[in-house]
């Protein structure tokens, strides 16, 4: 793997003069939806406030892309208000402005996947998740930026450029749901969607002081032409509050006849209430996985400082360690990742018309995929199974596991990816995400939550890992933690006017 070089980036655009935050945008997304449904605020008012916030902050951060015409969006919002006036029963997201991550297609909106190959694509169909958001009443205003094909946890591509961190625009926003994380943190979006293969919901949530939830496979219907071979990437919700996270999950989740591996869940339960008695709940702290996964010391300090909030709500917290070597799991991940992600892109590298339109990370995955044999996939899957059983054994002694959601603080936006973490050289463009990949390999639900800030004011986060099928329990624990750690969770990004 070639070492990461610095990208030639233009400086961040200067934001418009800051104005006081509109009170509509200061409230949780679920409250905003309730106001619209009760006709105490109009969808047009909310749309106008969101468009003004995007105008003020997006030039400096580049989170929202393919933004649709403002006059047309306001007309759509007025039409929603008229439907309410005519007696329509609103869906749970009725009238809320929504920007879909640019890895999912939305009818009529430029959907690029962050790749020059698709820079002019305007879809005429959309998938299950987007259909569910639309039926729930969301108004699609554009997309949120993502790296090409979702590769890596740094949101930059050759179509739109980089998304810049909400706390410091000279730093990475994380990824691949970086646009969603920044859009939420800067109140340009009330709620958001993302997706996660190796940390793409969790890393940007941690680096932008918001929440992101990677659920177990099948809770949100898996999509695609191929439905049977095991997969690791899942879509999921992002939000500034856990109850908002649950609301979005209640829309996304549940069995769908076109998704063969989707499962029956009580999706309505995710919308709350989430209050619970958590006295005696046993939490295992994974930390740096027994010294085997490099973490910046300040990240570990920030995350460990979040643990007393769990004790304050009655939980016990003890050290946990997985009885399994890490390196074989990483090597198995490399095989499975390239096989799943690179094989289907080989045609782009083989076609002279598209070869130079795809980036270095895509080429790396494609090159790896060409040499992978069926025996290697089978062996890697066996390692994954053994690792999963080893992690599952921890739940004999613990009800939840907690680990950092990132291994380092946000790095410079001009850097392709970190080449070193805590003195250890990174061998690939994504090894610095090992701590989130290890959870991905288990298929367990993992909910990213804010943990605190560095001395320089940069955020880090934790991931709350539950048993298989424990999505609702994860939400309830995170909700209680949010209340206990409210000073950290609800802190505004620097410079965002109150």
C-alpha positions in Angstrom: 0.0 0.0 0.0 1.4 3.3 -1.0 2.0 5.8 1.8 -0.5 8.6 2.2 0.5 12.0 0.7 -1.0 15.4 1.3 -3.8 16.3 -1.1 -3.7 19.7 -2.9 -6.8 21.2 -1.4 -8.1 24.7 -1.7 -8.6 26.4 1.7 -12.0 26.2 3.2 -14.5 28.7 2.0 -15.3 31.5 4.5 -18.6 31.0 6.1 -21.2 33.7 6.0 -21.5 36.0 9.1 -22.9 34.0 11.9 -26.4 34.7 13.1 -28.2 33.4 16.2 -29.3 29.8 15.8 -33.0 29.6 14.9 -34.9 28.1 17.8 -36.5 25.6 15.5 -33.1 24.1 14.7 -32.0 24.1 18.4 -34.6 21.5 19.3 -34.4 17.7 18.8 -35.6 16.4 15.4 -38.5 14.4 16.9 -39.8 17.6 18.6 -39.5 19.5 15.3 -41.5 16.7 13.6 -44.1 16.9 16.4 -44.5 20.7 16.0 -45.1 20.3 12.2 -47.6 17.5 12.8 -49.5 19.6 15.3 -49.3 22.6 12.9 -47.5 24.6 15.6 -44.7 25.2 13.1 -45.0 24.9 9.4 -42.8 22.7 7.1 -42.1 25.9 5.2 -40.7 27.7 8.3 -38.5 24.7 9.0 -37.3 24.4 5.4 -36.5 28.1 5.4 -34.5 27.8 8.6 -32.6 24.8 7.3 -31.7 26.4 4.0 -30.5 29.5 5.9 -28.3 27.4 8.1 -26.9 25.5 5.1 -26.1 28.9 3.5 -24.3 30.0 6.6 -22.2 26.9 7.4 -21.9 24.7 4.3 -19.5 26.9 2.4 -16.8 26.3 5.1 -17.6 22.6 5.8 -19.0 21.1 2.5 -21.3 18.6 4.2 -24.4 19.0 2.0 -24.0 18.3 -1.7 -26.3 18.2 -4.7 -28.5 20.7 -2.8 -31.7 21.2 -4.7 -33.2 24.6 -5.7 -34.4 26.5 -2.7 -37.6 27.8 -4.2 -38.6 24.3 -5.3 -37.9 23.0 -1.8 -40.0 25.7 -0.2 -42.8 24.9 -2.6 -42.6 21.2 -1.6 -42.7 22.3 2.1 -45.8 24.4 1.4 -47.4 21.5 -0.3 -46.8 19.4 2.8 -48.4 22.0 5.0 -51.4 22.0 2.6 -51.7 18.2 3.0 -51.8 18.6 6.7 -54.4 21.3 6.4 -56.5 19.0 4.3 -56.5 16.4 7.1 -53.7 14.0 6.1 -52.3 12.0 9.0 -48.6 12.8 9.0 -45.8 10.2 9.1 -43.1 10.3 11.8 -40.8 12.4 9.7 -43.4 14.5 8.0 -42.1 17.8 6.6 -38.5 17.4 7.9 -35.7 18.4 5.4 -33.5 15.4 4.7 -30.2 14.9 2.9 -29.5 11.2 2.1 -25.9 9.9 2.2 -24.5 10.0 -1.3 -24.1 6.2 -1.4 -27.8 5.7 -1.7 -29.9 6.7 -4.7 -32.7 9.2 -4.6 -35.0 9.6 -7.6 -34.3 12.9 -9.4 -31.3 13.9 -7.3 -27.7 13.6 -8.5 -26.3 10.5 -6.8 -22.6 9.9 -7.4 -21.4 7.6 -4.8 -18.5 10.0 -4.5 -17.1 8.8 -7.9 -16.4 10.6 -11.1 -17.7 7.5 -12.8 -21.2 8.5 -11.6 -20.8 12.3 -11.5 -23.8 12.9 -13.8 -26.1 10.1 -12.6 -29.7 11.1 -11.9 -31.5 7.9 -10.6 -35.0 6.9 -11.7 -35.5 4.4 -8.8 -34.5 4.2 -5.2 -34.0 1.5 -2.5 -35.9 0.3 0.5 -34.4 2.7 3.0 -35.0 5.8 0.9 -38.5 4.7 0.1 -39.2 4.3 3.8 -37.9 7.8 4.6 -40.0 9.2 1.8 -43.2 7.4 3.0 -42.5 8.8 6.5 -42.7 12.3 5.1 -39.1 13.4 4.7 -38.4 16.1 2.1 -35.2 15.3 0.2 -33.1 18.5 -0.1 -29.9 16.9 -1.5 -27.2 14.5 -0.4 -24.5 14.3 2.3 -21.0 13.9 1.1 -19.1 10.6 1.3 -15.8 9.2 0.1 -15.7 7.3 -3.2 -17.8 4.1 -2.8 -17.6 4.6 1.0 -13.9 3.6 1.1 -12.2 4.8 4.2 -13.2 7.0 7.1 -12.2 10.3 5.6 -14.9 12.1 3.6 -13.2 13.3 0.4 -13.8 12.6 -3.3 -13.0 14.1 -6.7 -16.6 15.0 -7.4 -17.3 17.3 -4.4 -14.0 17.6 -2.5 -13.6 17.2 1.3 -16.0 17.6 4.1 -14.5 19.5 7.0 -14.9 18.7 10.6 -17.6 20.7 12.4 -15.3 21.7 15.3 -12.2 22.5 13.2 -12.5 22.8 9.4 -8.8 22.1 9.0 -9.5 18.6 10.2 -11.2 15.5 8.8 -14.9 14.9 9.4 -14.4 11.2 9.5 -16.4 9.0 7.2 -17.8 7.6 5.2 -20.9 9.3 6.8 -18.9 12.5 7.3 -21.3 14.8 5.6 -24.1 13.5 7.7 -22.1 13.9 10.9 -21.2 17.5 10.1 -24.6 18.4 8.8 -26.1 17.3 12.2 -23.5 18.9 14.4 -23.9 22.3 12.7 -27.7 22.1 12.7 -28.0 22.0 8.9 -30.0 18.7 9.3 -32.4 17.8 12.1 -31.8 14.0 11.5 -29.7 11.9 9.1 -28.9 8.5 7.7 -25.6 6.9 7.1 -24.0 3.5 6.6 -21.3 1.5 8.2 -18.9 -1.2 7.0 -15.9 -0.6 9.2 -16.9 2.4 11.3 -18.6 4.7 8.8 -21.4 5.6 11.2 -19.3 5.4 14.3 -16.1 7.4 13.4 -17.9 10.5 12.1 -20.3 10.4 14.9 -17.4 10.4 17.4 -15.5 13.2 15.5 -18.6 15.5 15.3 -20.1 14.9 18.8 -23.3 13.2 17.6 -24.7 9.6 17.8 -24.6 6.9 15.1 -26.0 3.4 15.3 -24.7 0.4 13.4 -27.4 -2.3 14.0 -27.1 -6.0 13.6 -27.4 -7.4 10.0 -31.0 -7.6 8.9 -32.6 -5.2 11.4 -32.6 -2.6 8.6 -33.2 -4.5 5.3 -30.1 -5.4 3.4 -30.3 -4.3 -0.2 -28.7 -5.2 -3.5 -28.9 -7.7 -6.4 -27.1 -10.3 -4.4 -28.9 -11.4 -1.2 -27.4 -14.5 0.2 -23.6 -14.2 0.6 -22.7 -12.8 4.0 -22.3 -9.0 4.2 -20.8 -6.6 6.6 -22.1 -3.1 5.6 -25.3 -1.9 7.0 -27.3 1.4 6.7 -28.2 3.2 9.9 -29.4 6.3 11.7 -27.5 9.4 12.9 -28.8 12.1 15.3 -27.9 14.5 18.0 -30.0 12.7 20.6 -30.6 9.0 21.3 -34.4 9.3 21.2 -34.0 10.9 17.7 -31.8 8.0 16.8 -34.5 5.6 17.8 -37.1 7.5 15.9 -35.1 7.2 12.6 -34.4 3.5 13.3 -38.1 2.9 13.8 -38.6 4.1 10.2 -35.7 2.2 8.7 -36.1 -1.1 10.5 -38.3 -4.1 9.9 -38.7 -7.0 7.5 -39.2 -6.2 3.8 -40.3 -8.8 1.2 -37.6 -7.8 -1.2 -34.8 -8.2 1.3 -34.2 -11.9 1.9 -32.1 -11.4 5.0 -34.2 -8.8 6.7 -35.7 -9.8 10.0 -38.9 -9.2 12.0 -38.4 -6.7 14.7 -40.8 -4.5 16.6 -39.6 -1.3 14.8 -42.1 0.9 16.7 -40.4 0.1 20.0 -37.3 1.9 18.9 -39.2 5.2 18.9 -39.5 5.0 22.7 -40.0 5.5 25.5 -36.4 4.6 26.3 -36.3 5.2 30.0 -35.1 2.1 31.9 -33.7 1.0 35.3 -30.1 0.1 34.7 -29.0 -0.6 38.2 -26.7 -3.7 38.2 -26.1 -3.7 34.4 -22.6 -5.1 33.9 -20.4 -3.2 31.4 -17.1 -4.5 30.1 -14.5 -1.9 29.1 -12.5 -3.1 26.1 -10.2 0.0 26.0 -7.4 -0.6 23.6 -8.3 -4.3 23.4 -5.6 -5.3 25.9 -2.9 -3.2 24.3 -3.3 -4.9 20.9 -5.0 -2.0 19.0 -3.1 1.2 19.0 -4.9 4.3 20.3 -3.7 7.8 20.9 -3.3 8.2 24.7 -5.6 11.3 24.7 -8.4 9.3 23.0 -8.2 6.6 25.7 -8.2 9.3 28.4 -11.3 11.0 27.0 -13.1 7.7 26.6 -12.2 6.4 30.1 -13.4 9.7 31.5 -16.9 8.9 30.1 -17.1 5.7 32.2 -18.2 7.3 35.5 -21.4 8.4 33.8 -22.3 4.7 33.5 -21.5 4.1 37.1 -23.7 7.1 38.0 -26.8 5.4 36.5 -26.1 2.2 38.5 -24.0 0.2 36.1 -20.8 -1.7 37.1 -17.8 -1.2 34.9 -14.9 -3.8 34.7 -12.1 -4.4 32.3 -12.9 -7.0 29.5 -10.5 -8.7 27.2 -11.3 -11.0 24.2 -9.5 -14.4 24.4 -8.5 -14.4 20.7 -5.5 -13.1 18.7 -6.2 -9.8 16.7 -3.8 -10.2 13.8 -5.6 -13.2 12.2 -8.9 -11.3 12.5 -7.3 -8.4 10.6 -6.0 -10.6 7.9 -9.4 -12.3 7.5 -11.0 -8.8 7.3 -8.7 -7.8 4.5 -9.7 -10.8 2.5 -13.4 -10.4 3.1 -13.4 -6.7 2.6 -11.7 -6.8 -0.8 -13.7 -9.7 -1.9 -17.0 -8.0 -1.0 -16.0 -4.5 -2.1 -13.5 -4.9 -4.9 -14.8 -7.8 -7.0 -17.8 -5.9 -8.3 -15.6 -2.9 -9.3 -13.1 -4.8 -11.4 -14.9 -3.8 -14.6 -14.2 -0.1 -13.8 -10.5 -0.8 -13.6 -10.5 -3.0 -16.8 -12.3 -0.4 -18.9 -10.0 2.3 -20.3 -12.9 4.8 -20.2 -13.3 4.5 -16.4 -9.9 3.3 -15.2 -8.6 6.8 -14.4 -11.9 8.0 -13.0 -11.6 5.8 -9.8 -9.4 6.6 -6.9 -6.4 4.8 -5.3 -8.4 3.2 -2.5 -10.8 1.6 -5.0 -7.9 0.4 -7.1 -6.3 -1.1 -4.0 -9.4 -3.1 -3.2 -9.8 -4.2 -6.8 -6.2 -5.3 -7.1 -6.6 -7.3 -3.9 -9.8 -8.9 -5.0 -8.2 -10.3 -8.2 -6.0 -12.8 -6.3 -8.5 -14.0 -3.7 -9.5 -17.6 -4.0 -12.6 -19.4 -2.7 -10.5 -21.2 -0.2 -9.2 -17.9 1.2 -12.8 -16.6 1.6 -13.8 -19.8 3.4 -10.8 -19.7 5.7 -11.4 -16.0 6.5 -15.0 -16.7 7.3 -14.0 -19.4 9.7 -11.6 -16.9 11.5 -14.5 -14.5 11.6 -16.7 -17.1 13.2 -14.1 -18.0 15.8 -13.6 -14.3 16.6 -17.4 -13.8 16.9 -17.7 -16.8 19.3 -14.8 -15.4 21.4 -16.5 -12.0 21.7 -19.9 -13.6 22.4 -18.3 -15.4 25.4 -17.7 -12.0 27.0 -21.5 -11.6 27.4 -21.5 -14.4 29.9 -19.9 -11.9 32.3 -21.0 -8.6 30.8 -24.3 -7.2 29.5 -22.6 -4.6 27.3 -19.1 -3.9 26.0 -17.7 -0.4 25.5 -14.7 0.6 23.4 -13.5 3.8 21.8 -15.3 4.6 18.5 -12.0 6.1 17.1 -8.4 5.4 17.7 -7.1 8.9 17.2 -8.3 12.5 17.1 -9.3 14.1 13.8 -6.3 14.4 11.5 -5.6 17.1 8.9 -8.1 17.2 6.1 -5.4 17.4 3.5 -4.0 14.0 4.6 -5.3 11.0 2.7 -5.3 8.8 5.8 -3.2 8.4 9.0 0.0 6.5 8.4 0.8 6.0 12.1 -1.3 5.7 15.3 0.4 5.9 18.7 3.8 5.1 17.1 2.6 2.1 15.1 2.8 2.2 11.3 -0.4 1.6 9.5 -0.1 -0.9 6.7 -3.2 0.0 4.7 -5.5 3.0 4.1 -7.9 1.7 6.7 -5.9 -0.1 9.4 -6.4 2.9 11.7 -10.0 1.8 11.9 -9.1 -1.6 13.3 -11.1 -1.0 16.6 -14.3 -0.5 14.7 -13.6 -3.3 12.2 -13.2 -5.7 15.0 -16.8 -5.1 16.1 -18.0 -5.2 12.4 -16.6 -8.7 12.2 -19.0 -9.9 15.0 -22.2 -8.5 13.5 -23.1 -7.1 16.9 -25.0 -3.8 17.3 -22.7 -0.9 18.1 -23.9 2.6 19.0 -21.5 5.5 18.9 -21.9 8.2 21.5 -19.9 11.4 22.4 -17.3 10.9 25.1 -15.6 14.3 25.5 -13.0 16.6 24.1 -9.3 17.0 23.8 -7.3 19.9 25.2 -7.6 21.4 21.7 -11.4 21.1 21.6 -11.6 18.1 19.3 -14.2 15.4 20.1 -13.8 11.6 20.6 -16.5 9.0 21.2 -17.3 5.6 22.5 -19.1 2.6 21.0 -21.7 0.8 23.1 -21.8 -2.9 21.9 -24.7 -5.1 22.7 -25.6 -8.7 22.4 -27.1 -10.0 19.1 -30.6 -8.6 18.8 -30.1 -6.0 21.6 -30.7 -2.9 19.5 -33.4 -1.6 21.8 -31.3 -2.3 24.9 -28.4 -0.4 23.4 -30.7 2.6 22.8 -31.9 2.5 26.4 -28.4 2.4 27.8 -27.3 5.2 25.5 -30.3 7.3 26.4 -29.5 7.0 30.1 -25.8 7.8 29.4 -26.9 10.9 27.4 -28.7 12.2 30.4 -25.9 11.5 32.8 -23.2 13.0 30.4 -25.4 15.9 29.1 -22.7 18.5 29.5 -20.5 16.6 27.0 -23.2 15.3 24.7 -25.0 18.6 24.2 -22.1 20.9 23.9 -22.3 23.0 20.8 -19.5 23.1 18.2 -17.3 26.2 18.8 -18.5 29.3 17.0 -22.1 28.1 16.5 -24.1 31.0 17.8 -26.7 30.2 20.5 
